[in-house]
Amino acid sequence: NKYIKQNSSGIIFFISQCSGPSMEPTIKTYDVIISEKLSRQFFRIEKGDIIIAKNPNDPKMSICKRVIGLEGDKVCTSGPLDAFKSHKYVPKGHVWLEGDNLLNSTDSRNYGPVPYALIRGRVCLKIWPPRDFGYLQESPNHTSSR
């Protein structure tokens, strides 16, 4: 990640280059995004937001996922091909994260709810490739309304 804006209280925006298929078609490998930290700091992360977080299994790595559930929400914990659906409540201080590419994403369905403290920022803009410049689209899975 390359940091682009600072003020006296620290970094506000940062740039990330994405890799991996988990957020396709919304974000693809080599796409470049800008994330902001104010939403996280003021507890303004909402369902449907795409966030950058520390990987719960490897804190040296970052993940890019969509927020599906906030603390207290009931979420479907099964995979898209599972015959039986199961549900779970998101515990206090946690979020439920999933990739838009449900068939090829390691996310909360694998590692469980993610502590809010691991969130680094909310993705607000895609800047590369130039043809895709702009705000990010809604989930192709409509998962933000579950």
Secondary structure, 3 states (H helix, E strand, C coil): CEEEEEECCEEEEEEEECCCCCCCCCCCCCCEEEEECHHHHCCCCCCCCEEEEEECCEEEEEEEEEEEEECCCEEECCCCCCCCCCEEECCCCEEEEECCCHHHCCCHHHHCCEEHHHEEEEEEEEEECHHHCECCCCCCCCHHHC
